[in-house]
Amino acid sequence: MPRRRKPAPAGPAAAAAILAPPATLSDGLPLPKLNITTPTATLVHDAYSTTFTTYPSTPILLSSLFYHQPSTSICVAAASRTESPETAHFLLSNFRIPIPAASIPSLLTPPATASSEELASQDVPMSALFHHTEIYPAHSKLVHFRALHKCATATLDWNEVLFFDDESRNRDVERELGVMFCLVDEDVGVSCVVFDEAVREWRRRRRRREGMAG
């Protein structure tokens, strides 16, 4: 976080998919309690400039997770091993995420980083949509996960955690802790389609665990 990519053209179908919230948030089936993601931003290069931007689906995904289904008590966390934590926090604080006004009365418990003025506006900094952030250099993401476990909830089961990452080396958290690791394309990030696919796989694993326990 951030990553480098070239801008890709998007047709009407692709644009519609980006604007659609995850279907699994409203289908009434179980959802993981904690979703951890990295990265949320990318560098875009063209012939004239280099700029920072969010992945296309990041705004709708984050706002949907935070506002769309308050009864599901979903927590969202960011974990990054970046060597530039100051830059990462700067981006999270300065990227603005548009929020539908109708969603504001049904907020989840807001993160400590969100002020009342920010939550009353039509857009909020991306940092306000993460309940927890662990962004600093470390030899393994296990360091970040153990810190997140302490601040999330003492009763959190690692089986209730989805982890999205674009580096396969971070799969060690799945082997060591039992979270569900989802390798994502660094050119796409965590899209709503990727999120839905991951949640459905998480549900299949959950059913298998319940069947074995029974």
Secondary structure, DSSP 8 states (H G I E B T S, - for coil): --EEE------HHHHHHHHS--GGGSSSS---SEEEE---EEEEE-SS-EEEEE-TTHHHHHHIIIII-GGG--EEEEEE--S-HHHHHHHHHH-EEE--GGGGGG-----TT--HHHHHSSEEEGGGG-SEEEES--S-HHHHHHHHHHHH-TT--GGGEEEEES-GGGGHHHHHH--EEEE--TTT-S-HHHHHHHHHHHHHHHHHHHHHH-
